[in-house]
Amino acid sequence: MPSIRRVQRAGALNTTGLAPARRRSALLAADLQDLSFRRRAAPALLAILLVSLADFFSGQDRYLAPLMVIVPSIAALLLRPLELLMVCGIGFLSLLWLSNYEQVANINDRRFLFGALLSYLVLTLLSAYLAHLRMRRAAAFAAVSSVAEAAQRALLRRPGPTVGPLSLAVRYVSAADEARIGGDLYSVLETPHGTRVLVGDVRGKGLGAVQTAAVVLGAFREAAYDEAKLGAVAARIEASVTRHVPDGEFTTALFAEFDEPGSVELLHFGHVPPIRVGRDGRAAVLDTEDPWVPLGLGQLAAGEPVSVREPFGPEDVMVLCTDGVVEARHHRTGEFYPLTERVGPLVRGAARSAAELESAVGRVYADLLVHTGGELGDDALLMLISRSDHRPADEPGQPDGTPPAGD
């Protein structure tokens, strides 16, 4: 199929920024080929064993060997074509042995035995072809998914450890390989009006979510430099979303502006409120009494969003996240992850240096995985922010916080 080949070649380009090992991992996970051959072959081999035992212990007056035809169908779900032929070969030998044990060729019509053997062989060949088609479809899915993930990685330009007066530590993880294309977004920009931060979560997943995220981030990266007020930045983004995103789609968002020492201006659009962790480890949720509707639903509300200003000192750490963190459920009880209660001790003292901040975000993420039992049910974004007086000389950055080209 030429179209599949073109997609696979596109996914293999170095310009995507996606490592070949990551693309291979996507393919293996899409077709369960990341499991060992022994685990994938176990269902078919178990079927052979069960049919053989059932025929053997039922006695020679009952002929159950033709039930072996279920083996190729089971093998087609998990095995590669050559693996399938090998496993089905074992089933064919078992069928011959059972037929000899039952003395079918001697005491019954030979046409019955011929029909059973022919049916098994035909089903084996058909199942091998279906396994081939299954793997081709999995390869096409993995290629498209890998290209989309590469596009998302290019879209979410990871900020450097320092942007303007801020030190940053970001951890962005996906729920699973088959759902790794999500709608979480973030951007940190140093502008003439202060250092501005956007964290958001697009409704839905897949390429549609990536497209919406591109609209939101593109508008933010333009408006953040042009508009003096944070509310005007949000209004520009709302206008872009209204023009370019299908009706009914929306994006929760949180805007933050660090324009003067000792405080931060926040603008809520239905997003998870940030948490401020002080030097002593006390956590305070920086919520607002009247958050605005998500981006894309502005026509449903009257008036204008109102920002709030909160204290934010040099020893404080701000914790930003998406709902994939606070709505992560405990692997046994189903309770949501108590970020507000857990984050204080994990982040305490992290404002001392960029290295401490990076260690802190790792501790929070590790604690989240312990809570969920090692797997996330949704994409999760964690961002820790603290103030820094200067940018380290060995960590230069560009105005938007991305590392220089070639690094």
Secondary structure, DSSP 8 states (H G I E B T S, - for coil): -HHHHHHHHHHH-GGG---HHHHHHHHHHHTTTTS-HHHHHHHHHHHHHHHHHHHHHT-TT---GGGGGHHHHHHHHHS-HHHHHHHHHHHHHHHHHHHHHTTHHHHS-HHHHHHHHHHHHHHHHHHHHHHHHHHHHHHHHHHHHHHHHHHHHHHS----SEETTEEEEEEEE-S-GGG----EEEEEEEETTEEEEEEEEESS-SHHHHHHHHHHHHHHHHHHHH-SSHHHHHHHHHHHHHHHS-TT--EEEEEEEE-STEEEEEEEEB----EEE-TT--EEE---SS----BT-GGGS-S----EEEEE-TT-EEEEE-HHHHT-B-TTT--B--HHHHHHHHHTTGGG-HHHHHHHHHHHHHHHHHHHTS--SS-EEEEEEEE-SS--TTS---TTS---TT-
